[in-house]
Structure formats: structure tokens, C-alpha cells
């Protein structure tokens, strides 16, 4: 799982960040403490690198945070919604289908009482 997915999952589940009137706010200090297993300097640049450019309001694959002030970031609500939707399977590929659910039902229909 990517750090982005881990981050959005932690925010979505309420384990990371604080909810205010405008969404979820995460500080760099909180982020570093939560992801202490990440040992590289990437931990310091992750949030700043995900900031949406000034004047823009929509998210992209790599830009989904607003900088509130130094070391404090707001997660774009669309990023959280997109992450939530991606967590659910909307269709099952044919390769995943099998008859295991149907077989017991068919046997049940063949029983006589």
C-alpha cells in the first residue's frame, strides 16, 4: 500500500487528523508521529509535495492537500471521497466468479422433507 493510501485511510478512519468546520486538518508533527515506520526523508516532503497549487481548487492524483499554515494541511474532501469509493469493489471480474455460492443452494432445492 502506498503512503498516500495509508495516509488517506488513516484520515478516513479518524486515526489521523482533526475534523473542523471545513474538513480534516493534519499537522506535519502528527503525520511524522503516526508514520514513524517511514525512515527516509520522504516523510518530511510528503505533505508539502501533495499541496494543491495556489489558485487551484480541484485534486489530482498527486495534489490533494491545502496548506493552512506552516506545517498544517487540510485534506481536500474530494480526495477522501475518492479514496472511500476506491475501497469498494463496484464490479466483479469474470475470472473471480465461481459456483460455490450456487451449489449449496441447488443442493438445498433437491432435498425432500
Phi and psi restraints in degrees (range 20) as a CNS / XPLOR table:
assign (resid 1 and name C) (resid 2 and name N)
       (resid 2 and name CA) (resid 2 and name C) 1.0 -72.2 20.0 2
assign (resid 2 and name N) (resid 2 and name CA)
       (resid 2 and name C) (resid 3 and name N) 1.0 162.5 20.0 2
assign (resid 2 and name C) (resid 3 and name N)
       (resid 3 and name CA) (resid 3 and name C) 1.0 -64.0 20.0 2
assign (resid 3 and name N) (resid 3 and name CA)
       (resid 3 and name C) (resid 4 and name N) 1.0 -35.4 20.0 2
assign (resid 3 and name C) (resid 4 and name N)
       (resid 4 and name CA) (resid 4 and name C) 1.0 -60.2 20.0 2
assign (resid 4 and name N) (resid 4 and name CA)
       (resid 4 and name C) (resid 5 and name N) 1.0 -47.8 20.0 2
assign (resid 4 and name C) (resid 5 and name N)
       (resid 5 and name CA) (resid 5 and name C) 1.0 -64.5 20.0 2
assign (resid 5 and name N) (resid 5 and name CA)
       (resid 5 and name C) (resid 6 and name N) 1.0 -41.1 20.0 2
assign (resid 5 and name C) (resid 6 and name N)
       (resid 6 and name CA) (resid 6 and name C) 1.0 -62.0 20.0 2
assign (resid 6 and name N) (resid 6 and name CA)
       (resid 6 and name C) (resid 7 and name N) 1.0 -42.6 20.0 2
assign (resid 6 and name C) (resid 7 and name N)
       (resid 7 and name CA) (resid 7 and name C) 1.0 -61.9 20.0 2
assign (resid 7 and name N) (resid 7 and name CA)
       (resid 7 and name C) (resid 8 and name N) 1.0 -51.4 20.0 2
assign (resid 7 and name C) (resid 8 and name N)
       (resid 8 and name CA) (resid 8 and name C) 1.0 -64.8 20.0 2
assign (resid 8 and name N) (resid 8 and name CA)
       (resid 8 and name C) (resid 9 and name N) 1.0 -34.0 20.0 2
assign (resid 8 and name C) (resid 9 and name N)
       (resid 9 and name CA) (resid 9 and name C) 1.0 -66.0 20.0 2
assign (resid 9 and name N) (resid 9 and name CA)
       (resid 9 and name C) (resid 10 and name N) 1.0 -43.7 20.0 2
assign (resid 9 and name C) (resid 10 and name N)
       (resid 10 and name CA) (resid 10 and name C) 1.0 -64.3 20.0 2
assign (resid 10 and name N) (resid 10 and name CA)
       (resid 10 and name C) (resid 11 and name N) 1.0 -40.3 20.0 2
assign (resid 10 and name C) (resid 11 and name N)
       (resid 11 and name CA) (resid 11 and name C) 1.0 -68.3 20.0 2
assign (resid 11 and name N) (resid 11 and name CA)
       (resid 11 and name C) (resid 12 and name N) 1.0 -44.7 20.0 2
assign (resid 11 and name C) (resid 12 and name N)
       (resid 12 and name CA) (resid 12 and name C) 1.0 -62.0 20.0 2
assign (resid 12 and name N) (resid 12 and name CA)
       (resid 12 and name C) (resid 13 and name N) 1.0 -37.0 20.0 2
assign (resid 12 and name C) (resid 13 and name N)
       (resid 13 and name CA) (resid 13 and name C) 1.0 -82.6 20.0 2
assign (resid 13 and name N) (resid 13 and name CA)
       (resid 13 and name C) (resid 14 and name N) 1.0 -6.5 20.0 2
assign (resid 13 and name C) (resid 14 and name N)
       (resid 14 and name CA) (resid 14 and name C) 1.0 85.9 20.0 2
assign (resid 14 and name N) (resid 14 and name CA)
       (resid 14 and name C) (resid 15 and name N) 1.0 5.8 20.0 2
assign (resid 14 and name C) (resid 15 and name N)
       (resid 15 and name CA) (resid 15 and name C) 1.0 -77.7 20.0 2
assign (resid 15 and name N) (resid 15 and name CA)
       (resid 15 and name C) (resid 16 and name N) 1.0 -20.5 20.0 2
assign (resid 15 and name C) (resid 16 and name N)
       (resid 16 and name CA) (resid 16 and name C) 1.0 -136.1 20.0 2
assign (resid 16 and name N) (resid 16 and name CA)
       (resid 16 and name C) (resid 17 and name N) 1.0 135.5 20.0 2
assign (resid 16 and name C) (resid 17 and name N)
       (resid 17 and name CA) (resid 17 and name C) 1.0 94.5 20.0 2
assign (resid 17 and name N) (resid 17 and name CA)
       (resid 17 and name C) (resid 18 and name N) 1.0 168.1 20.0 2
assign (resid 17 and name C) (resid 18 and name N)
       (resid 18 and name CA) (resid 18 and name C) 1.0 -125.4 20.0 2
assign (resid 18 and name N) (resid 18 and name CA)
       (resid 18 and name C) (resid 19 and name N) 1.0 136.6 20.0 2
assign (resid 18 and name C) (resid 19 and name N)
       (resid 19 and name CA) (resid 19 and name C) 1.0 -85.0 20.0 2
assign (resid 19 and name N) (resid 19 and name CA)
       (resid 19 and name C) (resid 20 and name N) 1.0 133.4 20.0 2
assign (resid 19 and name C) (resid 20 and name N)
       (resid 20 and name CA) (resid 20 and name C) 1.0 -128.7 20.0 2
assign (resid 20 and name N) (resid 20 and name CA)
       (resid 20 and name C) (resid 21 and name N) 1.0 -168.0 20.0 2
assign (resid 20 and name C) (resid 21 and name N)
       (resid 21 and name CA) (resid 21 and name C) 1.0 -64.9 20.0 2
assign (resid 21 and name N) (resid 21 and name CA)
       (resid 21 and name C) (resid 22 and name N) 1.0 -18.2 20.0 2
assign (resid 21 and name C) (resid 22 and name N)
       (resid 22 and name CA) (resid 22 and name C) 1.0 -113.3 20.0 2
assign (resid 22 and name N) (resid 22 and name CA)
       (resid 22 and name C) (resid 23 and name N) 1.0 2.7 20.0 2
assign (resid 22 and name C) (resid 23 and name N)
       (resid 23 and name CA) (resid 23 and name C) 1.0 137.2 20.0 2
assign (resid 23 and name N) (resid 23 and name CA)
       (resid 23 and name C) (resid 24 and name N) 1.0 -145.3 20.0 2
assign (resid 23 and name C) (resid 24 and name N)
       (resid 24 and name CA) (resid 24 and name C) 1.0 -112.6 20.0 2
assign (resid 24 and name N) (resid 24 and name CA)
       (resid 24 and name C) (resid 25 and name N) 1.0 130.3 20.0 2
assign (resid 24 and name C) (resid 25 and name N)
       (resid 25 and name CA) (resid 25 and name C) 1.0 -112.0 20.0 2
assign (resid 25 and name N) (resid 25 and name CA)
       (resid 25 and name C) (resid 26 and name N) 1.0 134.5 20.0 2
assign (resid 25 and name C) (resid 26 and name N)
       (resid 26 and name CA) (resid 26 and name C) 1.0 -127.8 20.0 2
assign (resid 26 and name N) (resid 26 and name CA)
       (resid 26 and name C) (resid 27 and name N) 1.0 132.0 20.0 2
assign (resid 26 and name C) (resid 27 and name N)
       (resid 27 and name CA) (resid 27 and name C) 1.0 -93.1 20.0 2
assign (resid 27 and name N) (resid 27 and name CA)
       (resid 27 and name C) (resid 28 and name N) 1.0 154.6 20.0 2
assign (resid 27 and name C) (resid 28 and name N)
       (resid 28 and name CA) (resid 28 and name C) 1.0 -62.0 20.0 2
assign (resid 28 and name N) (resid 28 and name CA)
       (resid 28 and name C) (resid 29 and name N) 1.0 -36.4 20.0 2
assign (resid 28 and name C) (resid 29 and name N)
       (resid 29 and name CA) (resid 29 and name C) 1.0 -63.3 20.0 2
assign (resid 29 and name N) (resid 29 and name CA)
       (resid 29 and name C) (resid 30 and name N) 1.0 -46.3 20.0 2
assign (resid 29 and name C) (resid 30 and name N)
       (resid 30 and name CA) (resid 30 and name C) 1.0 -59.6 20.0 2
assign (resid 30 and name N) (resid 30 and name CA)
       (resid 30 and name C) (resid 31 and name N) 1.0 -45.0 20.0 2
assign (resid 30 and name C) (resid 31 and name N)
       (resid 31 and name CA) (resid 31 and name C) 1.0 -58.9 20.0 2
assign (resid 31 and name N) (resid 31 and name CA)
       (resid 31 and name C) (resid 32 and name N) 1.0 -48.1 20.0 2
assign (resid 31 and name C) (resid 32 and name N)
       (resid 32 and name CA) (resid 32 and name C) 1.0 -63.5 20.0 2
assign (resid 32 and name N) (resid 32 and name CA)
       (resid 32 and name C) (resid 33 and name N) 1.0 -39.3 20.0 2
assign (resid 32 and name C) (resid 33 and name N)
       (resid 33 and name CA) (resid 33 and name C) 1.0 -66.7 20.0 2
assign (resid 33 and name N) (resid 33 and name CA)
       (resid 33 and name C) (resid 34 and name N) 1.0 -41.7 20.0 2
assign (resid 33 and name C) (resid 34 and name N)
       (resid 34 and name CA) (resid 34 and name C) 1.0 -68.2 20.0 2
assign (resid 34 and name N) (resid 34 and name CA)
       (resid 34 and name C) (resid 35 and name N) 1.0 -40.5 20.0 2
assign (resid 34 and name C) (resid 35 and name N)
       (resid 35 and name CA) (resid 35 and name C) 1.0 -103.5 20.0 2
assign (resid 35 and name N) (resid 35 and name CA)
       (resid 35 and name C) (resid 36 and name N) 1.0 47.7 20.0 2
assign (resid 35 and name C) (resid 36 and name N)
       (resid 36 and name CA) (resid 36 and name C) 1.0 -67.9 20.0 2
assign (resid 36 and name N) (resid 36 and name CA)
       (resid 36 and name C) (resid 37 and name N) 1.0 -11.2 20.0 2
assign (resid 36 and name C) (resid 37 and name N)
       (resid 37 and name CA) (resid 37 and name C) 1.0 -75.9 20.0 2
assign (resid 37 and name N) (resid 37 and name CA)
       (resid 37 and name C) (resid 38 and name N) 1.0 -16.0 20.0 2
assign (resid 37 and name C) (resid 38 and name N)
       (resid 38 and name CA) (resid 38 and name C) 1.0 -83.4 20.0 2
assign (resid 38 and name N) (resid 38 and name CA)
       (resid 38 and name C) (resid 39 and name N) 1.0 112.4 20.0 2
assign (resid 38 and name C) (resid 39 and name N)
       (resid 39 and name CA) (resid 39 and name C) 1.0 -96.7 20.0 2
assign (resid 39 and name N) (resid 39 and name CA)
       (resid 39 and name C) (resid 40 and name N) 1.0 -4.5 20.0 2
assign (resid 39 and name C) (resid 40 and name N)
       (resid 40 and name CA) (resid 40 and name C) 1.0 -94.5 20.0 2
assign (resid 40 and name N) (resid 40 and name CA)
       (resid 40 and name C) (resid 41 and name N) 1.0 173.3 20.0 2
assign (resid 40 and name C) (resid 41 and name N)
       (resid 41 and name CA) (resid 41 and name C) 1.0 -68.5 20.0 2
assign (resid 41 and name N) (resid 41 and name CA)
       (resid 41 and name C) (resid 42 and name N) 1.0 -9.9 20.0 2
assign (resid 41 and name C) (resid 42 and name N)
       (resid 42 and name CA) (resid 42 and name C) 1.0 -55.5 20.0 2
assign (resid 42 and name N) (resid 42 and name CA)
       (resid 42 and name C) (resid 43 and name N) 1.0 -31.6 20.0 2
assign (resid 42 and name C) (resid 43 and name N)
       (resid 43 and name CA) (resid 43 and name C) 1.0 -61.2 20.0 2
assign (resid 43 and name N) (resid 43 and name CA)
       (resid 43 and name C) (resid 44 and name N) 1.0 -32.3 20.0 2
assign (resid 43 and name C) (resid 44 and name N)
       (resid 44 and name CA) (resid 44 and name C) 1.0 -78.2 20.0 2
assign (resid 44 and name N) (resid 44 and name CA)
       (resid 44 and name C) (resid 45 and name N) 1.0 -27.4 20.0 2
assign (resid 44 and name C) (resid 45 and name N)
       (resid 45 and name CA) (resid 45 and name C) 1.0 -102.6 20.0 2
assign (resid 45 and name N) (resid 45 and name CA)
       (resid 45 and name C) (resid 46 and name N) 1.0 -8.1 20.0 2
assign (resid 45 and name C) (resid 46 and name N)
       (resid 46 and name CA) (resid 46 and name C) 1.0 -59.3 20.0 2
assign (resid 46 and name N) (resid 46 and name CA)
       (resid 46 and name C) (resid 47 and name N) 1.0 -55.1 20.0 2
assign (resid 46 and name C) (resid 47 and name N)
       (resid 47 and name CA) (resid 47 and name C) 1.0 -65.1 20.0 2
assign (resid 47 and name N) (resid 47 and name CA)
       (resid 47 and name C) (resid 48 and name N) 1.0 -48.8 20.0 2
assign (resid 47 and name C) (resid 48 and name N)
       (resid 48 and name CA) (resid 48 and name C) 1.0 -58.7 20.0 2
assign (resid 48 and name N) (resid 48 and name CA)
       (resid 48 and name C) (resid 49 and name N) 1.0 -34.6 20.0 2
assign (resid 48 and name C) (resid 49 and name N)
       (resid 49 and name CA) (resid 49 and name C) 1.0 -70.8 20.0 2
assign (resid 49 and name N) (resid 49 and name CA)
       (resid 49 and name C) (resid 50 and name N) 1.0 -20.2 20.0 2
assign (resid 49 and name C) (resid 50 and name N)
       (resid 50 and name CA) (resid 50 and name C) 1.0 -95.5 20.0 2
assign (resid 50 and name N) (resid 50 and name CA)
       (resid 50 and name C) (resid 51 and name N) 1.0 7.7 20.0 2
assign (resid 50 and name C) (resid 51 and name N)
       (resid 51 and name CA) (resid 51 and name C) 1.0 -75.2 20.0 2
assign (resid 51 and name N) (resid 51 and name CA)
       (resid 51 and name C) (resid 52 and name N) 1.0 132.6 20.0 2
assign (resid 51 and name C) (resid 52 and name N)
       (resid 52 and name CA) (resid 52 and name C) 1.0 -70.5 20.0 2
assign (resid 52 and name N) (resid 52 and name CA)
       (resid 52 and name C) (resid 53 and name N) 1.0 135.6 20.0 2
assign (resid 52 and name C) (resid 53 and name N)
       (resid 53 and name CA) (resid 53 and name C) 1.0 -62.1 20.0 2
assign (resid 53 and name N) (resid 53 and name CA)
       (resid 53 and name C) (resid 54 and name N) 1.0 149.8 20.0 2
assign (resid 53 and name C) (resid 54 and name N)
       (resid 54 and name CA) (resid 54 and name C) 1.0 -55.1 20.0 2
assign (resid 54 and name N) (resid 54 and name CA)
       (resid 54 and name C) (resid 55 and name N) 1.0 133.5 20.0 2
assign (resid 54 and name C) (resid 55 and name N)
       (resid 55 and name CA) (resid 55 and name C) 1.0 91.7 20.0 2
assign (resid 55 and name N) (resid 55 and name CA)
       (resid 55 and name C) (resid 56 and name N) 1.0 -14.8 20.0 2
assign (resid 55 and name C) (resid 56 and name N)
       (resid 56 and name CA) (resid 56 and name C) 1.0 -95.6 20.0 2
assign (resid 56 and name N) (resid 56 and name CA)
       (resid 56 and name C) (resid 57 and name N) 1.0 152.8 20.0 2
assign (resid 56 and name C) (resid 57 and name N)
       (resid 57 and name CA) (resid 57 and name C) 1.0 -129.5 20.0 2
assign (resid 57 and name N) (resid 57 and name CA)
       (resid 57 and name C) (resid 58 and name N) 1.0 -13.6 20.0 2
assign (resid 57 and name C) (resid 58 and name N)
       (resid 58 and name CA) (resid 58 and name C) 1.0 -101.3 20.0 2
assign (resid 58 and name N) (resid 58 and name CA)
       (resid 58 and name C) (resid 59 and name N) 1.0 156.5 20.0 2
assign (resid 58 and name C) (resid 59 and name N)
       (resid 59 and name CA) (resid 59 and name C) 1.0 -85.9 20.0 2
assign (resid 59 and name N) (resid 59 and name CA)
       (resid 59 and name C) (resid 60 and name N) 1.0 160.1 20.0 2
assign (resid 59 and name C) (resid 60 and name N)
       (resid 60 and name CA) (resid 60 and name C) 1.0 -129.6 20.0 2
assign (resid 60 and name N) (resid 60 and name CA)
       (resid 60 and name C) (resid 61 and name N) 1.0 -178.4 20.0 2
assign (resid 60 and name C) (resid 61 and name N)
       (resid 61 and name CA) (resid 61 and name C) 1.0 -60.4 20.0 2
assign (resid 61 and name N) (resid 61 and name CA)
       (resid 61 and name C) (resid 62 and name N) 1.0 -33.0 20.0 2
assign (resid 61 and name C) (resid 62 and name N)
       (resid 62 and name CA) (resid 62 and name C) 1.0 -109.6 20.0 2
assign (resid 62 and name N) (resid 62 and name CA)
       (resid 62 and name C) (resid 63 and name N) 1.0 -9.9 20.0 2
assign (resid 62 and name C) (resid 63 and name N)
       (resid 63 and name CA) (resid 63 and name C) 1.0 -121.6 20.0 2
assign (resid 63 and name N) (resid 63 and name CA)
       (resid 63 and name C) (resid 64 and name N) 1.0 111.5 20.0 2
assign (resid 63 and name C) (resid 64 and name N)
       (resid 64 and name CA) (resid 64 and name C) 1.0 -150.1 20.0 2
assign (resid 64 and name N) (resid 64 and name CA)
       (resid 64 and name C) (resid 65 and name N) 1.0 18.5 20.0 2
assign (resid 64 and name C) (resid 65 and name N)
       (resid 65 and name CA) (resid 65 and name C) 1.0 -127.6 20.0 2
assign (resid 65 and name N) (resid 65 and name CA)
       (resid 65 and name C) (resid 66 and name N) 1.0 151.2 20.0 2
assign (resid 65 and name C) (resid 66 and name N)
       (resid 66 and name CA) (resid 66 and name C) 1.0 -110.2 20.0 2
assign (resid 66 and name N) (resid 66 and name CA)
       (resid 66 and name C) (resid 67 and name N) 1.0 139.1 20.0 2
assign (resid 66 and name C) (resid 67 and name N)
       (resid 67 and name CA) (resid 67 and name C) 1.0 -84.9 20.0 2
assign (resid 67 and name N) (resid 67 and name CA)
       (resid 67 and name C) (resid 68 and name N) 1.0 120.0 20.0 2
assign (resid 67 and name C) (resid 68 and name N)
       (resid 68 and name CA) (resid 68 and name C) 1.0 -84.7 20.0 2
assign (resid 68 and name N) (resid 68 and name CA)
       (resid 68 and name C) (resid 69 and name N) 1.0 -47.4 20.0 2
assign (resid 68 and name C) (resid 69 and name N)
       (resid 69 and name CA) (resid 69 and name C) 1.0 -163.1 20.0 2
assign (resid 69 and name N) (resid 69 and name CA)
       (resid 69 and name C) (resid 70 and name N) 1.0 179.5 20.0 2
assign (resid 69 and name C) (resid 70 and name N)
       (resid 70 and name CA) (resid 70 and name C) 1.0 -55.0 20.0 2
assign (resid 70 and name N) (resid 70 and name CA)
       (resid 70 and name C) (resid 71 and name N) 1.0 120.8 20.0 2
assign (resid 70 and name C) (resid 71 and name N)
       (resid 71 and name CA) (resid 71 and name C) 1.0 78.9 20.0 2
assign (resid 71 and name N) (resid 71 and name CA)
       (resid 71 and name C) (resid 72 and name N) 1.0 6.8 20.0 2
assign (resid 71 and name C) (resid 72 and name N)
       (resid 72 and name CA) (resid 72 and name C) 1.0 -130.3 20.0 2
assign (resid 72 and name N) (resid 72 and name CA)
       (resid 72 and name C) (resid 73 and name N) 1.0 130.6 20.0 2
assign (resid 72 and name C) (resid 73 and name N)
       (resid 73 and name CA) (resid 73 and name C) 1.0 -132.5 20.0 2
assign (resid 73 and name N) (resid 73 and name CA)
       (resid 73 and name C) (resid 74 and name N) 1.0 145.0 20.0 2
assign (resid 73 and name C) (resid 74 and name N)
       (resid 74 and name CA) (resid 74 and name C) 1.0 -108.2 20.0 2
assign (resid 74 and name N) (resid 74 and name CA)
       (resid 74 and name C) (resid 75 and name N) 1.0 130.8 20.0 2
assign (resid 74 and name C) (resid 75 and name N)
       (resid 75 and name CA) (resid 75 and name C) 1.0 -80.5 20.0 2
assign (resid 75 and name N) (resid 75 and name CA)
       (resid 75 and name C) (resid 76 and name N) 1.0 129.4 20.0 2
assign (resid 75 and name C) (resid 76 and name N)
       (resid 76 and name CA) (resid 76 and name C) 1.0 -63.9 20.0 2
assign (resid 76 and name N) (resid 76 and name CA)
       (resid 76 and name C) (resid 77 and name N) 1.0 130.4 20.0 2
assign (resid 76 and name C) (resid 77 and name N)
       (resid 77 and name CA) (resid 77 and name C) 1.0 -58.7 20.0 2
assign (resid 77 and name N) (resid 77 and name CA)
       (resid 77 and name C) (resid 78 and name N) 1.0 -31.4 20.0 2
assign (resid 77 and name C) (resid 78 and name N)
       (resid 78 and name CA) (resid 78 and name C) 1.0 -65.5 20.0 2
assign (resid 78 and name N) (resid 78 and name CA)
       (resid 78 and name C) (resid 79 and name N) 1.0 -33.1 20.0 2
assign (resid 78 and name C) (resid 79 and name N)
       (resid 79 and name CA) (resid 79 and name C) 1.0 -66.7 20.0 2
assign (resid 79 and name N) (resid 79 and name CA)
       (resid 79 and name C) (resid 80 and name N) 1.0 -39.9 20.0 2
assign (resid 79 and name C) (resid 80 and name N)
       (resid 80 and name CA) (resid 80 and name C) 1.0 -68.0 20.0 2
assign (resid 80 and name N) (resid 80 and name CA)
       (resid 80 and name C) (resid 81 and name N) 1.0 -41.3 20.0 2
assign (resid 80 and name C) (resid 81 and name N)
       (resid 81 and name CA) (resid 81 and name C) 1.0 -64.1 20.0 2
assign (resid 81 and name N) (resid 81 and name CA)
       (resid 81 and name C) (resid 82 and name N) 1.0 -43.7 20.0 2
assign (resid 81 and name C) (resid 82 and name N)
       (resid 82 and name CA) (resid 82 and name C) 1.0 -62.9 20.0 2
assign (resid 82 and name N) (resid 82 and name CA)
       (resid 82 and name C) (resid 83 and name N) 1.0 -41.3 20.0 2
assign (resid 82 and name C) (resid 83 and name N)
       (resid 83 and name CA) (resid 83 and name C) 1.0 -63.9 20.0 2
assign (resid 83 and name N) (resid 83 and name CA)
       (resid 83 and name C) (resid 84 and name N) 1.0 -41.6 20.0 2
assign (resid 83 and name C) (resid 84 and name N)
       (resid 84 and name CA) (resid 84 and name C) 1.0 -62.8 20.0 2
assign (resid 84 and name N) (resid 84 and name CA)
       (resid 84 and name C) (resid 85 and name N) 1.0 -44.1 20.0 2
assign (resid 84 and name C) (resid 85 and name N)
       (resid 85 and name CA) (resid 85 and name C) 1.0 -65.6 20.0 2
assign (resid 85 and name N) (resid 85 and name CA)
       (resid 85 and name C) (resid 86 and name N) 1.0 -40.3 20.0 2
assign (resid 85 and name C) (resid 86 and name N)
       (resid 86 and name CA) (resid 86 and name C) 1.0 -64.2 20.0 2
assign (resid 86 and name N) (resid 86 and name CA)
       (resid 86 and name C) (resid 87 and name N) 1.0 -23.0 20.0 2
assign (resid 86 and name C) (resid 87 and name N)
       (resid 87 and name CA) (resid 87 and name C) 1.0 -73.1 20.0 2
assign (resid 87 and name N) (resid 87 and name CA)
       (resid 87 and name C) (resid 88 and name N) 1.0 -14.6 20.0 2
assign (resid 87 and name C) (resid 88 and name N)
       (resid 88 and name CA) (resid 88 and name C) 1.0 -106.2 20.0 2
assign (resid 88 and name N) (resid 88 and name CA)
       (resid 88 and name C) (resid 89 and name N) 1.0 138.9 20.0 2
assign (resid 88 and name C) (resid 89 and name N)
       (resid 89 and name CA) (resid 89 and name C) 1.0 -83.3 20.0 2
assign (resid 89 and name N) (resid 89 and name CA)
       (resid 89 and name C) (resid 90 and name N) 1.0 123.4 20.0 2
assign (resid 89 and name C) (resid 90 and name N)
       (resid 90 and name CA) (resid 90 and name C) 1.0 -93.3 20.0 2
assign (resid 90 and name N) (resid 90 and name CA)
       (resid 90 and name C) (resid 91 and name N) 1.0 -17.9 20.0 2
assign (resid 90 and name C) (resid 91 and name N)
       (resid 91 and name CA) (resid 91 and name C) 1.0 -152.5 20.0 2
assign (resid 91 and name N) (resid 91 and name CA)
       (resid 91 and name C) (resid 92 and name N) 1.0 155.7 20.0 2
assign (resid 91 and name C) (resid 92 and name N)
       (resid 92 and name CA) (resid 92 and name C) 1.0 -107.0 20.0 2
assign (resid 92 and name N) (resid 92 and name CA)
       (resid 92 and name C) (resid 93 and name N) 1.0 123.5 20.0 2
assign (resid 92 and name C) (resid 93 and name N)
       (resid 93 and name CA) (resid 93 and name C) 1.0 -63.2 20.0 2
assign (resid 93 and name N) (resid 93 and name CA)
       (resid 93 and name C) (resid 94 and name N) 1.0 148.1 20.0 2
assign (resid 93 and name C) (resid 94 and name N)
       (resid 94 and name CA) (resid 94 and name C) 1.0 -57.4 20.0 2
assign (resid 94 and name N) (resid 94 and name CA)
       (resid 94 and name C) (resid 95 and name N) 1.0 -31.9 20.0 2
assign (resid 94 and name C) (resid 95 and name N)
       (resid 95 and name CA) (resid 95 and name C) 1.0 -65.4 20.0 2
assign (resid 95 and name N) (resid 95 and name CA)
       (resid 95 and name C) (resid 96 and name N) 1.0 -19.6 20.0 2
assign (resid 95 and name C) (resid 96 and name N)
       (resid 96 and name CA) (resid 96 and name C) 1.0 -90.6 20.0 2
assign (resid 96 and name N) (resid 96 and name CA)
       (resid 96 and name C) (resid 97 and name N) 1.0 -11.4 20.0 2
assign (resid 96 and name C) (resid 97 and name N)
       (resid 97 and name CA) (resid 97 and name C) 1.0 -76.6 20.0 2
assign (resid 97 and name N) (resid 97 and name CA)
       (resid 97 and name C) (resid 98 and name N) 1.0 146.0 20.0 2
assign (resid 97 and name C) (resid 98 and name N)
       (resid 98 and name CA) (resid 98 and name C) 1.0 -150.6 20.0 2
assign (resid 98 and name N) (resid 98 and name CA)
       (resid 98 and name C) (resid 99 and name N) 1.0 175.8 20.0 2
assign (resid 98 and name C) (resid 99 and name N)
       (resid 99 and name CA) (resid 99 and name C) 1.0 -100.4 20.0 2
assign (resid 99 and name N) (resid 99 and name CA)
       (resid 99 and name C) (resid 100 and name N) 1.0 12.9 20.0 2
assign (resid 99 and name C) (resid 100 and name N)
       (resid 100 and name CA) (resid 100 and name C) 1.0 -61.2 20.0 2
assign (resid 100 and name N) (resid 100 and name CA)
       (resid 100 and name C) (resid 101 and name N) 1.0 -33.8 20.0 2
assign (resid 100 and name C) (resid 101 and name N)
       (resid 101 and name CA) (resid 101 and name C) 1.0 -75.5 20.0 2
assign (resid 101 and name N) (resid 101 and name CA)
       (resid 101 and name C) (resid 102 and name N) 1.0 -37.4 20.0 2
assign (resid 101 and name C) (resid 102 and name N)
       (resid 102 and name CA) (resid 102 and name C) 1.0 -74.6 20.0 2
assign (resid 102 and name N) (resid 102 and name CA)
       (resid 102 and name C) (resid 103 and name N) 1.0 -34.5 20.0 2
assign (resid 102 and name C) (resid 103 and name N)
       (resid 103 and name CA) (resid 103 and name C) 1.0 -58.5 20.0 2
assign (resid 103 and name N) (resid 103 and name CA)
       (resid 103 and name C) (resid 104 and name N) 1.0 -48.8 20.0 2
assign (resid 103 and name C) (resid 104 and name N)
       (resid 104 and name CA) (resid 104 and name C) 1.0 -62.9 20.0 2
assign (resid 104 and name N) (resid 104 and name CA)
       (resid 104 and name C) (resid 105 and name N) 1.0 -34.9 20.0 2
assign (resid 104 and name C) (resid 105 and name N)
       (resid 105 and name CA) (resid 105 and name C) 1.0 -65.1 20.0 2
assign (resid 105 and name N) (resid 105 and name CA)
       (resid 105 and name C) (resid 106 and name N) 1.0 -41.7 20.0 2
assign (resid 105 and name C) (resid 106 and name N)
       (resid 106 and name CA) (resid 106 and name C) 1.0 -64.6 20.0 2
assign (resid 106 and name N) (resid 106 and name CA)
       (resid 106 and name C) (resid 107 and name N) 1.0 -43.3 20.0 2
assign (resid 106 and name C) (resid 107 and name N)
       (resid 107 and name CA) (resid 107 and name C) 1.0 -62.0 20.0 2
assign (resid 107 and name N) (resid 107 and name CA)
       (resid 107 and name C) (resid 108 and name N) 1.0 -38.5 20.0 2
assign (resid 107 and name C) (resid 108 and name N)
       (resid 108 and name CA) (resid 108 and name C) 1.0 -60.9 20.0 2
assign (resid 108 and name N) (resid 108 and name CA)
       (resid 108 and name C) (resid 109 and name N) 1.0 -40.8 20.0 2
assign (resid 108 and name C) (resid 109 and name N)
       (resid 109 and name CA) (resid 109 and name C) 1.0 -66.9 20.0 2
assign (resid 109 and name N) (resid 109 and name CA)
       (resid 109 and name C) (resid 110 and name N) 1.0 -26.2 20.0 2
assign (resid 109 and name C) (resid 110 and name N)
       (resid 110 and name CA) (resid 110 and name C) 1.0 -85.4 20.0 2
assign (resid 110 and name N) (resid 110 and name CA)
       (resid 110 and name C) (resid 111 and name N) 1.0 -8.7 20.0 2
assign (resid 110 and name C) (resid 111 and name N)
       (resid 111 and name CA) (resid 111 and name C) 1.0 -72.4 20.0 2
assign (resid 111 and name N) (resid 111 and name CA)
       (resid 111 and name C) (resid 112 and name N) 1.0 141.0 20.0 2
assign (resid 111 and name C) (resid 112 and name N)
       (resid 112 and name CA) (resid 112 and name C) 1.0 -109.3 20.0 2
assign (resid 112 and name N) (resid 112 and name CA)
       (resid 112 and name C) (resid 113 and name N) 1.0 141.9 20.0 2
